[in-house]
């Protein structure tokens, strides 16, 4: 699991949340709110790590399928 400081910046899938400069932000078209709750931020870090792992697994499966 990446530490909060090493997690990459960017959106979290289709969720209305984005990581900027090491902080999580809830976003809407009108405004953004910084996530101040460390437990919630930790959950977002874990979800981001799990999502990245899943995306890598899918890419590996597609690569193996195309290479056969």
PQR file with spaces between the fields and no chain letter, atoms N, CA, C, O and H, PARSE charges and radii, in Angstrom:
ATOM       1  N    UNK     1       0.844   -1.175    0.000 -0.4000 1.5000
ATOM       2  CA   UNK     1       0.000    0.000    0.000 -0.0000 2.0000
ATOM       3  C    UNK     1       0.888    1.236    0.000  0.5500 1.7000
ATOM       4  O    UNK     1       1.805    1.335    0.815 -0.5500 1.4000
ATOM       5  N    UNK     2       0.628    2.187   -0.908 -0.4000 1.5000
ATOM       6  CA   UNK     2       1.455    3.376   -0.922 -0.0000 2.0000
ATOM       7  C    UNK     2       1.173    4.251    0.274  0.5500 1.7000
ATOM       8  O    UNK     2       0.048    4.291    0.772 -0.5500 1.4000
ATOM       9  H    UNK     2      -0.117    2.106   -1.570  0.4000 1.0000
ATOM      10  N    UNK     3       2.179    4.946    0.733 -0.4000 1.5000
ATOM      11  CA   UNK     3       1.953    5.901    1.813 -0.0000 2.0000
ATOM      12  C    UNK     3       1.267    7.115    1.232  0.5500 1.7000
ATOM      13  O    UNK     3       1.359    7.346    0.026 -0.5500 1.4000
ATOM      14  H    UNK     3       3.093    4.914    0.329  0.4000 1.0000
ATOM      15  N    UNK     4       0.574    7.908    2.056 -0.4000 1.5000
ATOM      16  CA   UNK     4      -0.114    9.079    1.527 -0.0000 2.0000
ATOM      17  C    UNK     4       0.812   10.009    0.748  0.5500 1.7000
ATOM      18  O    UNK     4       0.381   10.628   -0.224 -0.5500 1.4000
ATOM      19  H    UNK     4       0.499    7.720    3.035  0.4000 1.0000
ATOM      20  N    UNK     5       2.072   10.118    1.154 -0.4000 1.5000
ATOM      21  CA   UNK     5       2.968   11.029    0.459 -0.0000 2.0000
ATOM      22  C    UNK     5       3.443   10.459   -0.874  0.5500 1.7000
ATOM      23  O    UNK     5       3.858   11.219   -1.749 -0.5500 1.4000
ATOM      24  H    UNK     5       2.422    9.615    1.944  0.4000 1.0000
ATOM      25  N    UNK     6       3.392    9.133   -1.047 -0.4000 1.5000
ATOM      26  CA   UNK     6       3.887    8.545   -2.291 -0.0000 2.0000
ATOM      27  C    UNK     6       2.776    8.213   -3.278  0.5500 1.7000
ATOM      28  O    UNK     6       3.059    7.853   -4.420 -0.5500 1.4000
ATOM      29  H    UNK     6       3.056    8.516   -0.336  0.4000 1.0000
ATOM      30  N    UNK     7       1.514    8.328   -2.857 -0.4000 1.5000
ATOM      31  CA   UNK     7       0.408    8.018   -3.758 -0.0000 2.0000
ATOM      32  C    UNK     7       0.374    9.039   -4.890  0.5500 1.7000
ATOM      33  O    UNK     7       0.610   10.228   -4.677 -0.5500 1.4000
ATOM      34  H    UNK     7       1.285    8.620   -1.929  0.4000 1.0000
ATOM      35  N    UNK     8       0.081    8.565   -6.079 -0.4000 1.5000
ATOM      36  CA   UNK     8       0.085    9.474   -7.212 -0.0000 2.0000
ATOM      37  C    UNK     8      -1.135   10.389   -7.166  0.5500 1.7000
ATOM      38  O    UNK     8      -2.156   10.060   -6.561 -0.5500 1.4000
ATOM      39  H    UNK     8      -0.111    7.599   -6.253  0.4000 1.0000
ATOM      40  N    UNK     9      -1.010   11.521   -7.803 -0.4000 1.5000
ATOM      41  CA   UNK     9      -2.103   12.481   -7.858 -0.0000 2.0000
ATOM      42  C    UNK     9      -3.062   12.104   -8.965  0.5500 1.7000
ATOM      43  O    UNK     9      -2.693   11.419   -9.919 -0.5500 1.4000
ATOM      44  H    UNK     9      -0.181   11.788   -8.294  0.4000 1.0000
ATOM      45  N    UNK    10      -4.290   12.555   -8.830 -0.4000 1.5000
ATOM      46  CA   UNK    10      -5.270   12.357   -9.876 -0.0000 2.0000
ATOM      47  C    UNK    10      -6.590   11.873   -9.337  0.5500 1.7000
ATOM      48  O    UNK    10      -6.748   11.670   -8.133 -0.5500 1.4000
ATOM      49  H    UNK    10      -4.589   13.112   -8.055  0.4000 1.0000
ATOM      50  N    UNK    11      -7.542   11.688  -10.237 -0.4000 1.5000
ATOM      51  CA   UNK    11      -8.867   11.232   -9.824 -0.0000 2.0000
ATOM      52  C    UNK    11      -8.842    9.775   -9.391  0.5500 1.7000
ATOM      53  O    UNK    11      -7.919    9.031   -9.725 -0.5500 1.4000
ATOM      54  H    UNK    11      -7.413   11.853  -11.215  0.4000 1.0000
ATOM      55  N    UNK    12      -9.843    9.384   -8.661 -0.4000 1.5000
ATOM      56  CA   UNK    12      -9.983    8.014   -8.173 -0.0000 2.0000
ATOM      57  C    UNK    12     -11.127    7.358   -8.931  0.5500 1.7000
ATOM      58  O    UNK    12     -12.274    7.367   -8.484 -0.5500 1.4000
ATOM      59  H    UNK    12     -10.593    9.988   -8.390  0.4000 1.0000
ATOM      60  N    UNK    13     -10.801    6.797  -10.073 -0.4000 1.5000
ATOM      61  CA   UNK    13     -11.827    6.174  -10.909 -0.0000 2.0000
ATOM      62  C    UNK    13     -12.881    7.188  -11.296  0.5500 1.7000
ATOM      63  O    UNK    13     -12.564    8.299  -11.721 -0.5500 1.4000
ATOM      64  H    UNK    13      -9.869    6.790  -10.436  0.4000 1.0000
ATOM      65  N    UNK    14     -14.138    6.801  -11.149 -0.4000 1.5000
ATOM      66  CA   UNK    14     -15.255    7.692  -11.472 -0.0000 2.0000
ATOM      67  C    UNK    14     -15.781    8.414  -10.234  0.5500 1.7000
ATOM      68  O    UNK    14     -16.772    9.139  -10.317 -0.5500 1.4000
ATOM      69  H    UNK    14     -14.396    5.899  -10.805  0.4000 1.0000
ATOM      70  N    UNK    15     -15.132    8.223   -9.096 -0.4000 1.5000
ATOM      71  CA   UNK    15     -15.596    8.837   -7.851 -0.0000 2.0000
ATOM      72  C    UNK    15     -15.342   10.341   -7.863  0.5500 1.7000
ATOM      73  O    UNK    15     -14.387   10.806   -8.485 -0.5500 1.4000
ATOM      74  H    UNK    15     -14.327    7.634   -9.028  0.4000 1.0000
ATOM      75  N    UNK    16     -16.185   11.095   -7.185 -0.4000 1.5000
ATOM      76  CA   UNK    16     -16.001   12.556   -7.138 -0.0000 2.0000
ATOM      77  C    UNK    16     -14.932   12.951   -6.114  0.5500 1.7000
ATOM      78  O    UNK    16     -15.174   13.766   -5.224 -0.5500 1.4000
ATOM      79  H    UNK    16     -16.961   10.717   -6.679  0.4000 1.0000
ATOM      80  N    UNK    17     -13.763   12.362   -6.261 -0.4000 1.5000
ATOM      81  CA   UNK    17     -12.660   12.620   -5.342 -0.0000 2.0000
ATOM      82  C    UNK    17     -11.366   12.610   -6.145  0.5500 1.7000
ATOM      83  O    UNK    17     -11.216   11.845   -7.098 -0.5500 1.4000
ATOM      84  H    UNK    17     -13.567   11.700   -6.984  0.4000 1.0000
ATOM      85  N    UNK    18     -10.434   13.473   -5.744 -0.4000 1.5000
ATOM      86  CA   UNK    18      -9.168   13.584   -6.455 -0.0000 2.0000
ATOM      87  C    UNK    18      -8.062   13.821   -5.432  0.5500 1.7000
ATOM      88  O    UNK    18      -8.282   14.433   -4.387 -0.5500 1.4000
ATOM      89  H    UNK    18     -10.556   14.095   -4.970  0.4000 1.0000
ATOM      90  N    UNK    19      -6.869   13.325   -5.757 -0.4000 1.5000
ATOM      91  CA   UNK    19      -5.716   13.546   -4.884 -0.0000 2.0000
ATOM      92  C    UNK    19      -4.846   14.627   -5.511  0.5500 1.7000
ATOM      93  O    UNK    19      -4.410   14.498   -6.654 -0.5500 1.4000
ATOM      94  H    UNK    19      -6.691   12.828   -6.606  0.4000 1.0000
ATOM      95  N    UNK    20      -4.598   15.689   -4.760 -0.4000 1.5000
ATOM      96  CA   UNK    20      -3.769   16.803   -5.225 -0.0000 2.0000
ATOM      97  C    UNK    20      -2.740   17.121   -4.161  0.5500 1.7000
ATOM      98  O    UNK    20      -3.087   17.348   -3.002 -0.5500 1.4000
ATOM      99  H    UNK    20      -4.952   15.794   -3.831  0.4000 1.0000
ATOM     100  N    UNK    21      -1.480   17.140   -4.547 -0.4000 1.5000
ATOM     101  CA   UNK    21      -0.385   17.512   -3.631 -0.0000 2.0000
ATOM     102  C    UNK    21      -0.451   16.742   -2.316  0.5500 1.7000
ATOM     103  O    UNK    21      -0.222   17.307   -1.246 -0.5500 1.4000
ATOM     104  H    UNK    21      -1.198   16.956   -5.489  0.4000 1.0000
ATOM     105  N    UNK    22      -0.764   15.450   -2.400 -0.4000 1.5000
ATOM     106  CA   UNK    22      -0.782   14.606   -1.214 -0.0000 2.0000
ATOM     107  C    UNK    22      -2.021   14.713   -0.358  0.5500 1.7000
ATOM     108  O    UNK    22      -2.063   14.140    0.731 -0.5500 1.4000
ATOM     109  H    UNK    22      -0.950   14.991   -3.269  0.4000 1.0000
ATOM     110  N    UNK    23      -3.038   15.436   -0.818 -0.4000 1.5000
ATOM     111  CA   UNK    23      -4.282   15.574   -0.052 -0.0000 2.0000
ATOM     112  C    UNK    23      -5.464   15.131   -0.911  0.5500 1.7000
ATOM     113  O    UNK    23      -5.477   15.328   -2.126 -0.5500 1.4000
ATOM     114  H    UNK    23      -3.003   15.902   -1.702  0.4000 1.0000
ATOM     115  N    UNK    24      -6.451   14.533   -0.257 -0.4000 1.5000
ATOM     116  CA   UNK    24      -7.674   14.132   -0.939 -0.0000 2.0000
ATOM     117  C    UNK    24      -8.665   15.282   -0.918  0.5500 1.7000
ATOM     118  O    UNK    24      -8.790   15.999    0.075 -0.5500 1.4000
ATOM     119  H    UNK    24      -6.441   14.373    0.730  0.4000 1.0000
ATOM     120  N    UNK    25      -9.371   15.446   -2.038 -0.4000 1.5000
ATOM     121  CA   UNK    25     -10.389   16.483   -2.175 -0.0000 2.0000
ATOM     122  C    UNK    25     -11.665   15.863   -2.729  0.5500 1.7000
ATOM     123  O    UNK    25     -11.616   15.109   -3.701 -0.5500 1.4000
ATOM     124  H    UNK    25      -9.269   14.864   -2.845  0.4000 1.0000
ATOM     125  N    UNK    26     -12.810   16.176   -2.118 -0.4000 1.5000
ATOM     126  CA   UNK    26     -14.112   15.832   -2.675 -0.0000 2.0000
ATOM     127  C    UNK    26     -14.437   16.940   -3.665  0.5500 1.7000
ATOM     128  O    UNK    26     -14.294   18.121   -3.348 -0.5500 1.4000
ATOM     129  H    UNK    26     -12.849   16.789   -1.328  0.4000 1.0000
ATOM     130  N    UNK    27     -14.870   16.568   -4.853 -0.4000 1.5000
ATOM     131  CA   UNK    27     -15.048   17.563   -5.904 -0.0000 2.0000
ATOM     132  C    UNK    27     -16.451   17.546   -6.487  0.5500 1.7000
ATOM     133  O    UNK    27     -17.113   16.509   -6.542 -0.5500 1.4000
ATOM     134  H    UNK    27     -14.986   15.608   -5.111  0.4000 1.0000
ATOM     135  N    UNK    28     -16.882   18.716   -6.918 -0.4000 1.5000
ATOM     136  CA   UNK    28     -18.104   18.889   -7.696 -0.0000 2.0000
ATOM     137  C    UNK    28     -17.758   19.888   -8.798  0.5500 1.7000
ATOM     138  O    UNK    28     -16.685   20.490   -8.761 -0.5500 1.4000
ATOM     139  H    UNK    28     -16.345   19.558   -6.873  0.4000 1.0000
ATOM     140  N    UNK    29     -18.636   20.074   -9.768 -0.4000 1.5000
ATOM     141  CA   UNK    29     -18.351   21.086  -10.783 -0.0000 2.0000
ATOM     142  C    UNK    29     -18.230   22.500  -10.202  0.5500 1.7000
ATOM     143  O    UNK    29     -17.640   23.381  -10.827 -0.5500 1.4000
ATOM     144  H    UNK    29     -19.508   19.585   -9.798  0.4000 1.0000
ATOM     145  N    UNK    30     -18.788   22.713   -9.012 -0.4000 1.5000
ATOM     146  CA   UNK    30     -18.835   24.055   -8.432 -0.0000 2.0000
ATOM     147  C    UNK    30     -17.736   24.300   -7.394  0.5500 1.7000
ATOM     148  O    UNK    30     -17.201   25.405   -7.316 -0.5500 1.4000
ATOM     149  H    UNK    30     -19.267   21.997   -8.504  0.4000 1.0000
ATOM     150  N    UNK    31     -17.396   23.284   -6.601 -0.4000 1.5000
ATOM     151  CA   UNK    31     -16.430   23.503   -5.529 -0.0000 2.0000
ATOM     152  C    UNK    31     -15.690   22.226   -5.184  0.5500 1.7000
ATOM     153  O    UNK    31     -16.067   21.136   -5.615 -0.5500 1.4000
ATOM     154  H    UNK    31     -17.831   22.386   -6.665  0.4000 1.0000
ATOM     155  N    UNK    32     -14.627   22.373   -4.398 -0.4000 1.5000
ATOM     156  CA   UNK    32     -13.856   21.235   -3.889 -0.0000 2.0000
ATOM     157  C    UNK    32     -13.691   21.411   -2.386  0.5500 1.7000
ATOM     158  O    UNK    32     -13.484   22.524   -1.903 -0.5500 1.4000
ATOM     159  H    UNK    32     -14.320   23.258   -4.048  0.4000 1.0000
ATOM     160  N    UNK    33     -13.783   20.312   -1.651 -0.4000 1.5000
ATOM     161  CA   UNK    33     -13.600   20.308   -0.206 -0.0000 2.0000
ATOM     162  C    UNK    33     -12.473   19.357    0.148  0.5500 1.7000
ATOM     163  O    UNK    33     -12.484   18.196   -0.262 -0.5500 1.4000
ATOM     164  H    UNK    33     -13.951   19.407   -2.043  0.4000 1.0000
ATOM     165  N    UNK    34     -11.501   19.839    0.907 -0.4000 1.5000
ATOM     166  CA   UNK    34     -10.380   18.992    1.326 -0.0000 2.0000
ATOM     167  C    UNK    34     -10.871   18.000    2.375  0.5500 1.7000
ATOM     168  O    UNK    34     -11.635   18.357    3.271 -0.5500 1.4000
ATOM     169  H    UNK    34     -11.492   20.781    1.241  0.4000 1.0000
ATOM     170  N    UNK    35     -10.425   16.754    2.256 -0.4000 1.5000
ATOM     171  CA   UNK    35     -10.761   15.711    3.228 -0.0000 2.0000
ATOM     172  C    UNK    35      -9.847   15.896    4.444  0.5500 1.7000
ATOM     173  O    UNK    35      -8.632   15.722    4.344 -0.5500 1.4000
ATOM     174  H    UNK    35      -9.804   16.464    1.528  0.4000 1.0000
ATOM     175  N    UNK    36     -10.434   16.247    5.581 -0.4000 1.5000
ATOM     176  CA   UNK    36      -9.665   16.481    6.805 -0.0000 2.0000
ATOM     177  C    UNK    36      -9.640   15.272    7.731  0.5500 1.7000
ATOM     178  O    UNK    36      -8.814   15.211    8.641 -0.5500 1.4000
ATOM     179  H    UNK    36     -11.420   16.389    5.662  0.4000 1.0000
ATOM     180  N    UNK    37     -10.525   14.318    7.515 -0.4000 1.5000
ATOM     181  CA   UNK    37     -10.628   13.153    8.379 -0.0000 2.0000
ATOM     182  C    UNK    37      -9.541   12.141    8.007  0.5500 1.7000
ATOM     183  O    UNK    37      -9.579   11.578    6.913 -0.5500 1.4000
ATOM     184  H    UNK    37     -11.197   14.368    6.775  0.4000 1.0000
ATOM     185  N    UNK    38      -8.572   11.902    8.900 -0.4000 1.5000
ATOM     186  CA   UNK    38      -7.479   10.982    8.557 -0.0000 2.0000
ATOM     187  C    UNK    38      -7.948    9.547    8.315  0.5500 1.7000
ATOM     188  O    UNK    38      -7.336    8.833    7.521 -0.5500 1.4000
ATOM     189  H    UNK    38      -8.542   12.360    9.789  0.4000 1.0000
ATOM     190  N    UNK    39      -9.014    9.110    8.976 -0.4000 1.5000
ATOM     191  CA   UNK    39      -9.519    7.754    8.735 -0.0000 2.0000
ATOM     192  C    UNK    39     -10.110    7.632    7.335  0.5500 1.7000
ATOM     193  O    UNK    39      -9.873    6.647    6.636 -0.5500 1.4000
ATOM     194  H    UNK    39      -9.512    9.689    9.621  0.4000 1.0000
ATOM     195  N    UNK    40     -10.872    8.628    6.938 -0.4000 1.5000
ATOM     196  CA   UNK    40     -11.457    8.622    5.599 -0.0000 2.0000
ATOM     197  C    UNK    40     -10.359    8.729    4.543  0.5500 1.7000
ATOM     198  O    UNK    40     -10.412    8.037    3.527 -0.5500 1.4000
ATOM     199  H    UNK    40     -11.065    9.428    7.506  0.4000 1.0000
ATOM     200  N    UNK    41      -9.370    9.585    4.772 -0.4000 1.5000
ATOM     201  CA   UNK    41      -8.247    9.710    3.838 -0.0000 2.0000
ATOM     202  C    UNK    41      -7.494    8.385    3.729  0.5500 1.7000
ATOM     203  O    UNK    41      -7.070    8.005    2.637 -0.5500 1.4000
ATOM     204  H    UNK    41      -9.327   10.148    5.598  0.4000 1.0000
ATOM     205  N    UNK    42      -7.324    7.682    4.847 -0.4000 1.5000
ATOM     206  CA   UNK    42      -6.672    6.373    4.814 -0.0000 2.0000
ATOM     207  C    UNK    42      -7.472    5.366    4.015  0.5500 1.7000
ATOM     208  O    UNK    42      -6.906    4.556    3.280 -0.5500 1.4000
ATOM     209  H    UNK    42      -7.668    7.991    5.733  0.4000 1.0000
ATOM     210  N    UNK    43      -8.792    5.413    4.157 -0.4000 1.5000
ATOM     211  CA   UNK    43      -9.647    4.527    3.359 -0.0000 2.0000
ATOM     212  C    UNK    43      -9.496    4.840    1.872  0.5500 1.7000
ATOM     213  O    UNK    43      -9.437    3.929    1.046 -0.5500 1.4000
ATOM     214  H    UNK    43      -9.252    6.070    4.754  0.4000 1.0000
ATOM     215  N    UNK    44      -9.433    6.124    1.535 -0.4000 1.5000
ATOM     216  CA   UNK    44      -9.243    6.501    0.134 -0.0000 2.0000
ATOM     217  C    UNK    44      -7.884    6.025   -0.379  0.5500 1.7000
ATOM     218  O    UNK    44      -7.777    5.582   -1.522 -0.5500 1.4000
ATOM     219  H    UNK    44      -9.480    6.864    2.206  0.4000 1.0000
ATOM     220  N    UNK    45      -6.847    6.114    0.454 -0.4000 1.5000
ATOM     221  CA   UNK    45      -5.522    5.608    0.062 -0.0000 2.0000
ATOM     222  C    UNK    45      -5.577    4.113   -0.222  0.5500 1.7000
ATOM     223  O    UNK    45      -5.029    3.647   -1.221 -0.5500 1.4000
ATOM     224  H    UNK    45      -6.935    6.475    1.383  0.4000 1.0000
ATOM     225  N    UNK    46      -6.236    3.362    0.652 -0.4000 1.5000
ATOM     226  CA   UNK    46      -6.341    1.912    0.453 -0.0000 2.0000
ATOM     227  C    UNK    46      -7.152    1.588   -0.793  0.5500 1.7000
ATOM     228  O    UNK    46      -6.792    0.690   -1.554 -0.5500 1.4000
ATOM     229  H    UNK    46      -6.681    3.740    1.463  0.4000 1.0000
ATOM     230  N    UNK    47      -8.243    2.313   -1.005 -0.4000 1.5000
ATOM     231  CA   UNK    47      -9.067    2.078   -2.189 -0.0000 2.0000
ATOM     232  C    UNK    47      -8.266    2.390   -3.458  0.5500 1.7000
ATOM     233  O    UNK    47      -8.353    1.656   -4.442 -0.5500 1.4000
ATOM     234  H    UNK    47      -8.536    3.042   -0.387  0.4000 1.0000
ATOM     235  N    UNK    48      -7.492    3.471   -3.437 -0.4000 1.5000
ATOM     236  CA   UNK    48      -6.675    3.836   -4.600 -0.0000 2.0000
ATOM     237  C    UNK    48      -5.642    2.751   -4.887  0.5500 1.7000
ATOM     238  O    UNK    48      -5.404    2.410   -6.046 -0.5500 1.4000
ATOM     239  H    UNK    48      -7.421    4.068   -2.638  0.4000 1.0000
ATOM     240  N    UNK    49      -5.030    2.209   -3.839 -0.4000 1.5000
ATOM     241  CA   UNK    49      -4.037    1.141   -4.017 -0.0000 2.0000
ATOM     242  C    UNK    49      -4.705   -0.112   -4.579  0.5500 1.7000
ATOM     243  O    UNK    49      -4.163   -0.755   -5.478 -0.5500 1.4000
ATOM     244  H    UNK    49      -5.223    2.486   -2.897  0.4000 1.0000
ATOM     245  N    UNK    50      -5.879   -0.461   -4.053 -0.4000 1.5000
ATOM     246  CA   UNK    50      -6.607   -1.630   -4.557 -0.0000 2.0000
ATOM     247  C    UNK    50      -7.026   -1.442   -6.016  0.5500 1.7000
ATOM     248  O    UNK    50      -6.952   -2.375   -6.815 -0.5500 1.4000
ATOM     249  H    UNK    50      -6.320    0.061   -3.323  0.4000 1.0000
ATOM     250  N    UNK    51      -7.468   -0.228   -6.355 -0.4000 1.5000
ATOM     251  CA   UNK    51      -7.867    0.054   -7.729 -0.0000 2.0000
ATOM     252  C    UNK    51      -6.669   -0.064   -8.668  0.5500 1.7000
ATOM     253  O    UNK    51      -6.786   -0.630   -9.754 -0.5500 1.4000
ATOM     254  H    UNK    51      -7.529    0.530   -5.706  0.4000 1.0000
ATOM     255  N    UNK    52      -5.527    0.463   -8.258 -0.4000 1.5000
ATOM     256  CA   UNK    52      -4.314    0.358   -9.083 -0.0000 2.0000
ATOM     257  C    UNK    52      -3.907   -1.101   -9.273  0.5500 1.7000
ATOM     258  O    UNK    52      -3.520   -1.502  -10.370 -0.5500 1.4000
ATOM     259  H    UNK    52      -5.432    0.923   -7.375  0.4000 1.0000
ATOM     260  N    UNK    53      -3.995   -1.896   -8.199 -0.4000 1.5000
ATOM     261  CA   UNK    53      -3.670   -3.330   -8.314 -0.0000 2.0000
ATOM     262  C    UNK    53      -4.624   -4.030   -9.279  0.5500 1.7000
ATOM     263  O    UNK    53      -4.198   -4.850  -10.092 -0.5500 1.4000
ATOM     264  H    UNK    53      -4.309   -1.570   -7.308  0.4000 1.0000
ATOM     265  N    UNK    54      -5.905   -3.710   -9.190 -0.4000 1.5000
ATOM     266  CA   UNK    54      -6.895   -4.330  -10.078 -0.0000 2.0000
ATOM     267  C    UNK    54      -6.641   -3.937  -11.532  0.5500 1.7000
ATOM     268  O    UNK    54      -6.748   -4.771  -12.430 -0.5500 1.4000
ATOM     269  H    UNK    54      -6.252   -3.044   -8.530  0.4000 1.0000
ATOM     270  N    UNK    55      -6.306   -2.669  -11.762 -0.4000 1.5000
ATOM     271  CA   UNK    55      -6.029   -2.231  -13.130 -0.0000 2.0000
ATOM     272  C    UNK    55      -4.798   -2.936  -13.698  0.5500 1.7000
ATOM     273  O    UNK    55      -4.770   -3.282  -14.879 -0.5500 1.4000
ATOM     274  H    UNK    55      -6.219   -1.991  -11.032  0.4000 1.0000
ATOM     275  N    UNK    56      -3.790   -3.147  -12.867 -0.4000 1.5000
ATOM     276  CA   UNK    56      -2.602   -3.878  -13.321 -0.0000 2.0000
ATOM     277  C    UNK    56      -2.928   -5.325  -13.622  0.5500 1.7000
ATOM     278  O    UNK    56      -2.421   -5.880  -14.597 -0.5500 1.4000
ATOM     279  H    UNK    56      -3.813   -2.865  -11.908  0.4000 1.0000
ATOM     280  N    UNK    57      -3.763   -5.947  -12.809 -0.4000 1.5000
ATOM     281  CA   UNK    57      -4.140   -7.344  -13.040 -0.0000 2.0000
ATOM     282  C    UNK    57      -4.920   -7.483  -14.346  0.5500 1.7000
ATOM     283  O    UNK    57      -4.691   -8.420  -15.111 -0.5500 1.4000
ATOM     284  H    UNK    57      -4.175   -5.496  -12.017  0.4000 1.0000
ATOM     285  N    UNK    58      -5.835   -6.557  -14.600 -0.4000 1.5000
ATOM     286  CA   UNK    58      -6.601   -6.601  -15.847 -0.0000 2.0000
ATOM     287  C    UNK    58      -5.678   -6.397  -17.040  0.5500 1.7000
ATOM     288  O    UNK    58      -5.811   -7.085  -18.052 -0.5500 1.4000
ATOM     289  H    UNK    58      -6.021   -5.796  -13.978  0.4000 1.0000
ATOM     290  N    UNK    59      -4.747   -5.463  -16.930 -0.4000 1.5000
ATOM     291  CA   UNK    59      -3.793   -5.233  -18.030 -0.0000 2.0000
ATOM     292  C    UNK    59      -2.953   -6.473  -18.282  0.5500 1.7000
ATOM     293  O    UNK    59      -2.689   -6.810  -19.437 -0.5500 1.4000
ATOM     294  H    UNK    59      -4.639   -4.904  -16.108  0.4000 1.0000
ATOM     295  N    UNK    60      -2.526   -7.159  -17.228 -0.4000 1.5000
ATOM     296  CA   UNK    60      -1.732   -8.375  -17.380 -0.0000 2.0000
ATOM     297  C    UNK    60      -2.552   -9.480  -18.050  0.5500 1.7000
ATOM     298  O    UNK    60      -2.039  -10.207  -18.902 -0.5500 1.4000
ATOM     299  H    UNK    60      -2.741   -6.885  -16.291  0.4000 1.0000
ATOM     300  N    UNK    61      -3.813   -9.605  -17.669 -0.4000 1.5000
ATOM     301  CA   UNK    61      -4.679  -10.611  -18.289 -0.0000 2.0000
ATOM     302  C    UNK    61      -4.886  -10.319  -19.778  0.5500 1.7000
ATOM     303  O    UNK    61      -4.852  -11.226  -20.610 -0.5500 1.4000
ATOM     304  H    UNK    61      -4.230   -9.015  -16.978  0.4000 1.0000
ATOM     305  N    UNK    62      -5.098   -9.050  -20.096 -0.4000 1.5000
ATOM     306  CA   UNK    62      -5.293   -8.686  -21.504 -0.0000 2.0000
ATOM     307  C    UNK    62      -4.028   -8.938  -22.301  0.5500 1.7000
ATOM     308  O    UNK    62      -4.085   -9.414  -23.435 -0.5500 1.4000
ATOM     309  H    UNK    62      -5.126   -8.314  -19.420  0.4000 1.0000
ATOM     310  N    UNK    63      -2.896   -8.621  -21.713 -0.4000 1.5000
ATOM     311  CA   UNK    63      -1.616   -8.830  -22.391 -0.0000 2.0000
ATOM     312  C    UNK    63      -1.369  -10.322  -22.625  0.5500 1.7000
ATOM     313  O    UNK    63      -0.924  -10.720  -23.702 -0.5500 1.4000
ATOM     314  H    UNK    63      -2.850   -8.234  -20.792  0.4000 1.0000
ATOM     315  N    UNK    64      -1.657  -11.140  -21.620 -0.4000 1.5000
ATOM     316  CA   UNK    64      -1.469  -12.584  -21.752 -0.0000 2.0000
ATOM     317  C    UNK    64      -2.423  -13.158  -22.788  0.5500 1.7000
ATOM     318  O    UNK    64      -2.057  -14.061  -23.542 -0.5500 1.4000
ATOM     319  H    UNK    64      -2.019  -10.817  -20.746  0.4000 1.0000
ATOM     320  N    UNK    65      -3.638  -12.640  -22.827 -0.4000 1.5000
ATOM     321  CA   UNK    65      -4.645  -13.136  -23.782 -0.0000 2.0000
ATOM     322  C    UNK    65      -4.260  -12.777  -25.218  0.5500 1.7000
ATOM     323  O    UNK    65      -4.444  -13.577  -26.134 -0.5500 1.4000
ATOM     324  H    UNK    65      -3.935  -11.907  -22.215  0.4000 1.0000
ATOM     325  N    UNK    66      -3.732  -11.586  -25.402 -0.4000 1.5000
ATOM     326  CA   UNK    66      -3.326  -11.150  -26.744 -0.0000 2.0000
ATOM     327  C    UNK    66      -2.037  -11.829  -27.188  0.5500 1.7000
ATOM     328  O    UNK    66      -1.797  -11.994  -28.384 -0.5500 1.4000
ATOM     329  H    UNK    66      -3.582  -10.936  -24.658  0.4000 1.0000
ATOM     330  N    UNK    67      -1.215  -12.221  -26.230 -0.4000 1.5000
ATOM     331  CA   UNK    67       0.057  -12.855  -26.564 -0.0000 2.0000
ATOM     332  C    UNK    67      -0.050  -14.343  -26.845  0.5500 1.7000
ATOM     333  O    UNK    67       0.923  -14.951  -27.291 -0.5500 1.4000
ATOM     334  H    UNK    67      -1.410  -12.087  -25.259  0.4000 1.0000
ATOM     335  N    UNK    68      -1.211  -14.950  -26.596 -0.4000 1.5000
ATOM     336  CA   UNK    68      -1.357  -16.399  -26.787 -0.0000 2.0000
ATOM     337  C    UNK    68      -1.557  -16.761  -28.226  0.5500 1.7000
ATOM     338  O    UNK    68      -1.696  -17.940  -28.553 -0.5500 1.4000
ATOM     339  H    UNK    68      -2.001  -14.456  -26.234  0.4000 1.0000
